[in-house]
Amino acid sequence: MKKTPIFENSYSQLPKKFYRKIAPSSVKAPSTIVLNYPLAHQLGLEYNWFDSAAALNILSGNHIASGSEPISQTYAGHQFGHFNPNLGDGRAVLLGEFTSPAGNRYDLQLKGCGRTPFSRQGDGRAPIGSVIREYIISEAMAALDIPTTRSLAAIASGESVYRQQLLPGAILSRIAPSHIRIGTFEYSALKGDIESVRLLADYTIKRHFKTLLQSQNRYLGLLQKTIELQAQLIAQWQGMGFIHGVMNTDNILICGATIDYGPCAFMDQYKADQVFSSIDTTGRYAYNQQPSIGQWNLVCLAQTMLPLIHQDIHQAIDMAQQAINTYPVQYEDAYQKIMRNKLGLAQKRPENQQLASELLHIMGQYQLDFSLCFRYLTDLIGQDNPSHEPQTGLFQPPAALLKWIEKWQWLLQQEQVQQSGRNTERLVKMKSANPAFIPRNHQIEIVIRAAEDQLDFKPMHQLLAVLAEPKEYRAQNKDYALAPLPHQKIVKTYCGT
């Protein structure tokens, strides 16, 4: 176990156009909101150091650790379909990279640690609400087995930030396999700078996809691997009712992890075209648009890599297009497998796919809660299993759903899933695919209100404890499973900048 992270700085070995050196701005009175001890253990950080004044100073930006060379990364991006060539980390500083005991390399980034060369008119700070929101949702995503950036710590800055009103400030310590985005490639390709794209692509391959080093066409392989990871990731979002809210190309990581938890949300009532983001006025990033936007973003990546894929532009376009054309198939395969797991079905059959579509239609027609409806089905499978605790009384099925259930149960009987002890394989898969607890908007709002208004973090810790074990229902945590009452519904979410 290491006493402190031993920082490396491989990204800063790239040309200076990829970053700017910038130190975090110090804060007056940092204090701990929450420390992620399980993640610290996974990363190889010693607990005594992690809970020390020395760590607090590093994670608040007040001290630069030995070996750290802080930078803010440059990138461009298509934002709501419009290209912005001048983006970059406006309120984030990458302290460096370190390697876990398992041999995995991670970035450690401070978010909300002051102005950078890319802040434009912003202050580079973060209000406590946006830090808490990202901490809760990113850790919930990890517990749901969805690839994501992680939150190592949330630190109160002891200072105020202004967002229409004065709010307590905070700093998030974000962990990611890397922060290389589609927008990073778009920035590299500006003005036809093919060599910069090549350098970035080679770095990305060495960091994330080393097996491609032996590939006949490593750059086409990089595009194909990114397509595969995005198809799988977005299918997982859809399967959990997660709406990202800002699927701009600068928010899409090449490594396939979810990043940026500003105007995102998990659906309560099912609505195919649900939008939460306050800035998504056209519904571009609605729930049912996420799969197609994923492909649109990948086209943007492919365009930057054409000169690397083949020296003949026409052949390059054809090869890239063939790769892009695999996305819908890969996405649909991943999504249908997730839906089969949610329904306890094992076989890839047209009847099973049709059954899932019929269920979503009923859910939309009757405005059924997405998570509670699927958990209700899980409870039906687990009703004879003494180890399974059902969410009794939390969901009332309409007559149309009861009729659908008859058809579902008939198809289940055709599959003959073998029992293993007291638990069936079917029940295990369904509990994993249909969590009892998700980070609901109204619960997060309760936590934020306590933190902002009273600097009370107890509700946050209580919610995090429940979300850390989302697959097993416990009656004492019933309130966290409930859908919001009409007056509790959150219809808009914000980016916090």
C-alpha positions as CSV (number, residue, x, y, z in Angstrom):
1,M,0.0,0.0,0.0
2,K,1.3,3.5,-0.9
3,K,1.3,6.3,1.6
4,T,0.7,8.9,-1.1
5,P,-0.1,8.5,-4.8
6,I,3.1,8.3,-6.9
7,F,2.2,10.5,-9.7
8,E,3.2,10.0,-13.3
9,N,2.5,12.4,-16.2
10,S,2.4,10.5,-19.4
11,Y,-0.2,12.8,-21.0
12,S,2.0,15.8,-20.6
13,Q,4.6,14.1,-22.8
14,L,2.3,14.9,-25.7
15,P,2.9,18.2,-27.5
16,K,1.9,21.3,-25.5
17,K,-1.1,22.0,-27.7
18,F,-2.9,19.2,-25.8
19,Y,-2.8,20.9,-22.4
20,R,-1.8,24.0,-20.4
21,K,0.2,23.9,-17.2
22,I,-1.9,25.4,-14.4
23,A,-1.9,24.9,-10.7
24,P,-5.1,24.6,-8.7
25,S,-6.2,27.8,-6.9
26,S,-5.9,27.5,-3.1
27,V,-8.9,27.8,-0.8
28,K,-9.2,29.3,2.6
29,A,-10.7,26.6,4.8
30,P,-11.0,23.1,3.2
31,S,-12.9,20.4,5.1
32,T,-14.0,16.9,4.2
33,I,-17.5,16.2,3.0
34,V,-17.0,12.6,2.2
35,L,-14.1,10.2,1.5
36,N,-14.5,7.1,-0.7
37,Y,-12.6,4.5,1.3
38,P,-13.6,1.5,-0.8
39,L,-12.3,3.3,-3.9
40,A,-9.2,4.4,-2.1
41,H,-8.5,0.8,-1.2
42,Q,-9.0,-0.3,-4.8
43,L,-6.5,2.4,-5.9
44,G,-3.9,1.4,-3.3
45,L,-4.1,4.5,-1.2
46,E,-3.3,4.0,2.5
47,Y,-6.2,4.9,4.8
48,N,-4.1,6.8,7.3
49,W,-2.8,9.0,4.5
50,F,-6.2,9.4,2.8
51,D,-7.8,10.7,6.1
52,S,-4.9,13.1,6.8
53,A,-4.3,16.8,6.6
54,A,-1.7,16.1,3.9
55,A,-4.3,14.4,1.7
56,L,-6.9,17.2,2.4
57,N,-4.4,19.8,1.2
58,I,-3.7,17.9,-2.0
59,L,-7.4,17.1,-2.7
60,S,-8.4,20.7,-2.1
61,G,-5.7,22.1,-4.4
62,N,-3.8,23.8,-1.6
63,H,-0.7,21.6,-2.0
64,I,1.0,20.0,-5.1
65,A,2.1,16.5,-4.4
66,S,5.5,15.4,-5.2
67,G,5.7,14.3,-8.9
68,S,2.5,16.0,-9.8
69,E,2.6,18.4,-12.8
70,P,-0.9,19.8,-12.9
71,I,-2.5,20.6,-16.3
72,S,-5.8,21.4,-17.8
73,Q,-6.5,19.5,-21.0
74,T,-7.5,21.1,-24.3
75,Y,-10.3,19.8,-26.5
76,A,-13.0,21.0,-28.9
77,G,-16.5,19.6,-29.2
78,H,-19.8,19.5,-31.0
79,Q,-22.3,21.0,-28.5
80,F,-25.9,20.3,-29.4
81,G,-24.7,19.7,-32.9
82,H,-22.7,22.9,-33.3
83,F,-18.9,22.8,-33.4
84,N,-17.0,24.7,-30.8
85,P,-13.2,24.7,-31.5
86,N,-12.2,26.3,-28.2
87,L,-13.2,24.3,-25.2
88,G,-11.0,22.6,-22.6
89,D,-11.1,22.1,-18.8
90,G,-12.7,25.3,-17.6
91,R,-12.8,24.3,-14.0
92,A,-10.8,21.1,-13.7
93,V,-7.1,20.4,-13.2
94,L,-5.5,17.0,-13.8
95,L,-3.0,16.4,-11.0
96,G,-1.5,13.4,-12.8
97,E,-1.8,9.7,-13.2
98,F,-1.1,6.8,-10.9
99,T,-1.2,3.0,-11.1
100,S,-3.4,0.8,-8.9
101,P,-2.1,-2.4,-7.3
102,A,-4.0,-4.3,-10.1
103,G,-1.8,-2.5,-12.7
104,N,-4.5,-0.1,-14.0
105,R,-3.6,3.5,-14.7
106,Y,-6.0,6.3,-13.6
107,D,-6.2,10.1,-13.8
108,L,-6.8,12.1,-10.6
109,Q,-8.5,15.3,-11.5
110,L,-9.8,18.1,-9.3
111,K,-13.0,19.6,-10.4
112,G,-14.0,23.0,-9.2
113,C,-10.5,24.1,-8.2
114,G,-10.4,27.5,-9.8
115,R,-9.9,29.3,-13.1
116,T,-7.9,27.8,-16.0
117,P,-6.9,29.2,-19.4
118,F,-10.2,27.7,-20.6
119,S,-12.6,29.2,-18.1
120,R,-13.7,32.0,-20.4
121,Q,-16.1,34.0,-18.2
122,G,-16.4,31.4,-15.6
123,D,-14.9,31.3,-12.1
124,G,-13.7,27.8,-12.3
125,R,-15.4,26.9,-9.1
126,A,-18.2,24.4,-8.3
127,P,-21.1,24.9,-6.0
128,I,-21.5,22.2,-3.4
129,G,-24.7,20.9,-5.0
130,S,-23.1,20.0,-8.3
131,V,-20.2,18.2,-6.5
132,I,-22.6,16.2,-4.4
133,R,-24.7,15.3,-7.4
134,E,-21.8,14.0,-9.4
135,Y,-20.4,12.1,-6.4
136,I,-23.7,10.4,-5.7
137,I,-24.6,9.5,-9.3
138,S,-21.1,8.4,-10.4
139,E,-20.8,6.1,-7.4
140,A,-24.3,4.8,-8.0
141,M,-23.4,4.1,-11.6
142,A,-20.4,2.1,-10.4
143,A,-22.6,0.0,-8.1
144,L,-24.9,-0.6,-11.0
145,D,-21.9,-2.0,-13.0
146,I,-22.1,0.8,-15.6
147,P,-18.7,2.0,-16.8
148,T,-18.1,5.4,-15.2
149,T,-15.7,8.0,-13.8
150,R,-15.5,7.7,-10.1
151,S,-15.5,10.1,-7.1
152,L,-12.7,9.7,-4.7
153,A,-13.5,12.6,-2.4
154,A,-15.7,15.7,-2.0
155,I,-14.1,18.6,-0.2
156,A,-15.9,21.8,1.0
157,S,-13.8,24.8,0.0
158,G,-14.9,27.0,2.9
159,E,-15.7,29.7,0.3
160,S,-18.8,30.8,-1.5
161,V,-19.5,30.7,-5.3
162,Y,-22.2,32.8,-7.0
163,R,-24.8,31.0,-9.1
164,Q,-27.8,33.5,-9.1
165,Q,-27.2,33.4,-5.3
166,L,-24.3,32.7,-3.0
167,L,-23.7,29.0,-2.4
168,P,-21.1,27.0,-0.5
169,G,-18.3,25.9,-2.8
170,A,-16.7,22.4,-3.1
171,I,-14.1,20.4,-5.0
172,L,-14.6,16.9,-6.4
173,S,-11.7,14.5,-6.8
174,R,-12.5,12.6,-10.0
175,I,-10.9,9.3,-11.0
176,A,-11.0,8.2,-14.6
177,P,-9.2,5.6,-16.8
178,S,-8.4,8.8,-18.8
179,H,-10.0,12.0,-19.8
180,I,-9.4,11.5,-23.6
181,R,-12.6,12.6,-25.4
182,I,-13.9,12.5,-28.9
183,G,-13.5,16.3,-28.6
184,T,-9.8,15.8,-27.9
185,F,-9.5,14.2,-31.3
186,E,-11.6,17.0,-32.9
187,Y,-9.2,19.6,-31.4
188,S,-6.2,17.6,-32.6
189,A,-7.7,17.6,-36.2
190,L,-8.1,21.4,-36.3
191,K,-6.4,22.9,-39.3
192,G,-5.7,19.5,-40.8
193,D,-3.1,18.7,-38.2
194,I,-2.8,15.0,-39.0
195,E,0.4,14.5,-37.0
196,S,-1.3,15.6,-33.8
197,V,-4.2,13.2,-34.4
198,R,-1.6,10.4,-35.0
199,L,0.2,11.2,-31.7
200,L,-3.0,11.3,-29.8
201,A,-4.2,8.0,-31.4
202,D,-0.9,6.3,-30.6
203,Y,-1.1,7.5,-27.0
204,T,-4.7,6.3,-26.6
205,I,-3.9,2.9,-28.1
206,K,-0.9,2.4,-25.8
207,R,-2.9,3.5,-22.8
208,H,-6.2,1.7,-23.4
209,F,-5.9,-0.8,-26.2
210,K,-2.4,-2.3,-26.3
211,T,-3.6,-5.4,-28.3
212,L,-4.1,-3.0,-31.2
213,L,-0.3,-2.4,-31.4
214,Q,-0.1,-5.7,-33.3
215,S,-3.0,-4.9,-35.6
216,Q,-2.5,-4.4,-39.3
217,N,-4.5,-1.1,-39.1
218,R,-4.3,0.1,-35.5
219,Y,-6.2,3.3,-36.3
220,L,-9.2,1.5,-37.8
221,G,-9.0,-0.8,-34.8
222,L,-9.2,2.2,-32.5
223,L,-12.3,3.4,-34.2
224,Q,-13.9,-0.1,-34.1
225,K,-13.1,-0.5,-30.4
226,T,-14.6,2.9,-29.5
227,I,-17.7,2.0,-31.5
228,E,-18.0,-1.3,-29.5
229,L,-17.6,0.4,-26.1
230,Q,-20.1,3.2,-26.9
231,A,-22.7,0.8,-28.2
232,Q,-22.4,-1.3,-25.0
233,L,-22.4,1.8,-22.7
234,I,-25.5,3.5,-24.2
235,A,-27.3,0.2,-24.1
236,Q,-26.6,0.0,-20.4
237,W,-27.9,3.6,-20.0
238,Q,-31.1,2.7,-21.8
239,G,-31.5,-0.5,-19.7
240,M,-31.4,1.5,-16.4
241,G,-33.5,4.4,-17.6
242,F,-30.6,6.8,-17.4
243,I,-30.6,10.0,-19.4
244,H,-27.2,11.7,-19.8
245,G,-28.5,15.1,-20.8
246,V,-25.4,16.5,-22.5
247,M,-24.1,14.0,-25.0
248,N,-21.8,16.6,-26.6
249,T,-18.6,15.1,-28.2
250,D,-16.5,16.7,-25.5
251,N,-18.4,14.6,-22.9
252,I,-17.8,11.2,-24.6
253,L,-14.7,9.4,-23.4
254,I,-12.8,7.1,-25.7
255,C,-12.3,4.5,-22.9
256,G,-16.1,4.0,-22.8
257,A,-16.8,5.4,-19.3
258,T,-19.6,7.8,-18.5
259,I,-18.5,11.3,-17.7
260,D,-20.2,14.6,-16.7
261,Y,-23.1,14.2,-14.3
262,G,-24.6,17.7,-14.6
263,P,-28.1,17.7,-16.1
264,C,-28.5,13.9,-16.0
265,A,-31.2,11.8,-14.4
266,F,-32.7,8.4,-13.9
267,M,-36.3,8.3,-15.1
268,D,-39.2,7.9,-12.7
269,Q,-42.3,7.5,-14.9
270,Y,-41.4,5.9,-18.2
271,K,-41.5,8.4,-21.1
272,A,-39.7,7.5,-24.3
273,D,-38.9,11.1,-25.2
274,Q,-38.1,12.2,-21.6
275,V,-35.7,15.2,-21.3
276,F,-34.4,16.6,-18.0
277,S,-31.7,19.0,-19.0
278,S,-32.7,22.7,-18.7
279,I,-30.6,23.6,-21.8
280,D,-31.9,20.8,-24.1
281,T,-34.8,22.8,-25.4
282,T,-35.2,20.7,-28.6
283,G,-34.9,17.3,-27.1
284,R,-31.8,16.4,-29.0
285,Y,-30.5,14.3,-26.0
286,A,-33.9,12.8,-25.0
287,Y,-33.9,9.2,-23.7
288,N,-35.0,7.7,-27.0
289,Q,-32.4,9.8,-28.9
290,Q,-29.4,8.6,-27.0
291,P,-28.6,5.6,-29.2
292,S,-28.7,7.6,-32.5
293,I,-26.7,10.4,-30.9
294,G,-24.1,7.9,-30.0
295,Q,-23.7,7.0,-33.6
296,W,-23.6,10.7,-34.6
297,N,-20.8,11.3,-32.2
298,L,-18.8,8.4,-33.5
299,V,-19.1,9.8,-37.0
300,C,-17.4,12.9,-35.6
301,L,-14.6,10.8,-34.3
302,A,-14.2,8.8,-37.6
303,Q,-13.9,12.1,-39.5
304,T,-10.8,13.1,-37.5
305,M,-9.1,9.7,-38.2
306,L,-9.7,9.3,-41.9
307,P,-6.1,10.3,-42.9
308,L,-4.8,7.6,-40.5
309,I,-7.1,4.9,-41.6
310,H,-5.9,4.9,-45.2
311,Q,-3.9,7.3,-47.3
312,D,-6.5,7.2,-50.1
313,I,-9.4,9.3,-48.7
314,H,-12.1,7.4,-50.6
315,Q,-10.9,4.1,-49.2
316,A,-10.6,5.6,-45.8
317,I,-14.2,6.9,-46.0
318,D,-15.4,3.5,-47.1
319,M,-13.5,1.6,-44.3
320,A,-14.7,4.1,-41.6
321,Q,-18.3,3.9,-42.9
322,Q,-18.3,0.1,-42.7
323,A,-17.1,0.4,-39.1
324,I,-19.8,3.0,-38.3
325,N,-22.4,0.8,-39.9
326,T,-21.7,-1.9,-37.3
327,Y,-22.8,0.4,-34.4
328,P,-26.6,-0.1,-34.8
329,V,-26.2,-3.9,-34.8
330,Q,-23.8,-3.9,-31.8
331,Y,-26.1,-1.5,-29.9
332,E,-29.2,-3.5,-30.6
333,D,-27.6,-6.8,-29.7
334,A,-26.3,-5.3,-26.4
335,Y,-29.7,-3.6,-25.6
336,Q,-31.8,-6.7,-26.4
337,K,-29.5,-8.8,-24.1
338,I,-30.1,-6.3,-21.3
339,M,-33.8,-6.4,-21.9
340,R,-33.9,-10.2,-21.8
341,N,-32.0,-10.1,-18.5
342,K,-34.5,-7.6,-17.2
343,L,-37.4,-9.9,-18.1
344,G,-35.6,-13.1,-17.0
345,L,-35.5,-14.4,-20.6
346,A,-32.4,-16.2,-21.9
347,Q,-33.1,-16.9,-25.6
348,K,-32.7,-14.5,-28.5
349,R,-36.1,-14.8,-30.1
350,P,-38.4,-12.4,-32.0
351,E,-41.2,-13.1,-29.5
352,N,-39.0,-12.0,-26.6
353,Q,-38.0,-8.8,-28.3
354,Q,-41.7,-8.0,-29.1
355,L,-42.6,-8.7,-25.5
356,A,-40.2,-6.1,-24.3
357,S,-41.5,-3.5,-26.8
358,E,-45.1,-4.2,-25.6
359,L,-44.1,-3.7,-22.0
360,L,-42.5,-0.3,-22.7
361,H,-45.6,0.7,-24.6
362,I,-47.8,-0.2,-21.6
363,M,-45.4,1.6,-19.3
364,G,-45.6,4.7,-21.4
365,Q,-49.4,4.6,-21.8
366,Y,-50.0,4.3,-18.1
367,Q,-47.0,6.4,-17.0
368,L,-45.6,3.5,-14.9
369,D,-42.4,4.0,-12.9
370,F,-39.6,2.5,-14.8
371,S,-37.6,0.9,-11.9
372,L,-40.6,-0.1,-9.8
373,C,-42.3,-1.8,-12.7
374,F,-39.3,-4.0,-13.5
375,R,-38.6,-4.7,-9.9
376,Y,-42.3,-5.8,-9.5
377,L,-41.6,-8.4,-12.2
378,T,-38.5,-9.5,-10.4
379,D,-40.6,-9.9,-7.2
380,L,-42.9,-12.2,-9.1
381,I,-40.0,-14.5,-10.0
382,G,-38.6,-14.4,-6.4
383,Q,-41.9,-14.9,-4.6
384,D,-41.1,-18.5,-3.7
385,N,-37.5,-17.7,-2.7
386,P,-37.1,-17.2,1.1
387,S,-34.0,-15.1,0.6
388,H,-35.7,-12.6,-1.6
389,E,-37.4,-9.6,0.0
390,P,-40.1,-8.1,-2.2
391,Q,-41.0,-4.4,-2.5
392,T,-44.5,-5.1,-1.2
393,G,-47.0,-2.4,-1.9
394,L,-44.8,0.0,-3.8
395,F,-46.2,-0.7,-7.2
396,Q,-49.8,-1.3,-8.4
397,P,-50.0,-2.9,-11.9
398,P,-52.8,-1.8,-14.2
399,A,-55.0,-4.4,-15.9
400,A,-53.1,-4.0,-19.1
401,L,-49.9,-5.0,-17.4
402,L,-51.6,-8.0,-15.7
403,K,-52.7,-9.3,-19.1
404,W,-49.1,-8.7,-20.5
405,I,-47.8,-10.7,-17.5
406,E,-49.8,-13.8,-18.6
407,K,-48.0,-13.7,-21.9
408,W,-44.6,-13.1,-20.2
409,Q,-45.1,-16.0,-17.8
410,W,-46.0,-18.3,-20.7
411,L,-42.8,-17.4,-22.5
412,L,-40.8,-18.0,-19.3
413,Q,-42.2,-21.5,-19.0
414,Q,-40.9,-22.3,-22.4
415,E,-37.3,-21.6,-21.4
416,Q,-36.9,-24.1,-18.6
417,V,-34.3,-22.2,-16.6
418,Q,-32.5,-24.7,-14.3
419,Q,-32.6,-24.0,-10.6
420,S,-29.5,-23.8,-8.6
421,G,-30.1,-24.4,-4.9
422,R,-32.8,-22.0,-3.7
423,N,-32.0,-19.3,-6.2
424,T,-32.7,-19.6,-9.9
425,E,-30.3,-18.2,-12.5
426,R,-33.3,-16.2,-13.7
427,L,-33.8,-14.4,-10.4
428,V,-30.1,-13.6,-10.0
429,K,-30.0,-12.0,-13.5
430,M,-33.2,-10.1,-12.9
431,K,-32.1,-8.7,-9.6
432,S,-28.9,-7.5,-11.1
433,A,-30.7,-5.9,-14.1
434,N,-33.5,-4.4,-12.1
435,P,-32.1,-2.6,-9.0
436,A,-34.2,-1.9,-6.0
437,F,-32.5,1.5,-5.6
438,I,-31.5,4.1,-8.1
439,P,-30.3,7.7,-7.4
440,R,-33.7,9.4,-7.8
441,N,-33.7,13.1,-8.5
442,H,-35.9,14.0,-5.6
443,Q,-33.7,12.1,-3.1
444,I,-30.6,13.8,-4.5
445,E,-32.4,17.2,-4.1
446,I,-33.1,16.4,-0.4
447,V,-29.4,15.7,0.1
448,I,-28.4,18.9,-1.7
449,R,-30.9,21.0,0.2
450,A,-29.5,19.8,3.6
451,A,-25.9,20.4,2.4
452,E,-26.5,23.9,0.9
453,D,-28.9,25.2,3.5
454,Q,-27.4,23.7,6.7
455,L,-24.1,22.1,5.8
456,D,-25.6,18.9,6.9
457,F,-24.1,15.9,5.1
458,K,-25.8,13.1,7.1
459,P,-28.5,12.6,4.4
460,M,-25.8,12.3,1.8
461,H,-24.0,9.5,3.7
462,Q,-27.3,7.7,4.3
463,L,-28.2,7.8,0.6
464,L,-24.7,6.7,-0.5
465,A,-25.0,3.7,1.9
466,V,-28.2,2.6,0.3
467,L,-27.0,3.1,-3.3
468,A,-23.8,1.2,-2.6
469,E,-26.0,-2.0,-2.5
470,P,-28.7,-1.3,-5.1
471,K,-29.7,-4.9,-6.0
472,E,-31.1,-6.2,-2.7
473,Y,-34.3,-4.6,-1.3
474,R,-34.5,-4.0,2.4
475,A,-37.7,-2.7,3.9
476,Q,-35.9,-0.3,6.3
477,N,-34.8,1.6,3.2
478,K,-38.3,1.7,1.7
479,D,-38.3,5.5,1.3
480,Y,-35.3,5.4,-1.0
481,A,-37.1,3.0,-3.4
482,L,-40.4,5.1,-3.6
483,A,-41.2,7.1,-6.7
484,P,-41.6,10.8,-6.0
485,L,-44.9,12.3,-5.0
486,P,-46.3,14.9,-7.4
487,H,-44.8,17.8,-5.4
488,Q,-41.4,16.0,-5.2
489,K,-40.9,15.6,-9.0
490,I,-37.8,17.2,-10.5
491,V,-38.5,18.1,-14.1
492,K,-35.3,20.0,-14.9
493,T,-31.7,19.5,-14.0
494,Y,-28.8,21.9,-14.4
495,C,-25.1,21.8,-15.3
496,G,-23.8,23.7,-12.3
497,T,-21.4,26.0,-14.2
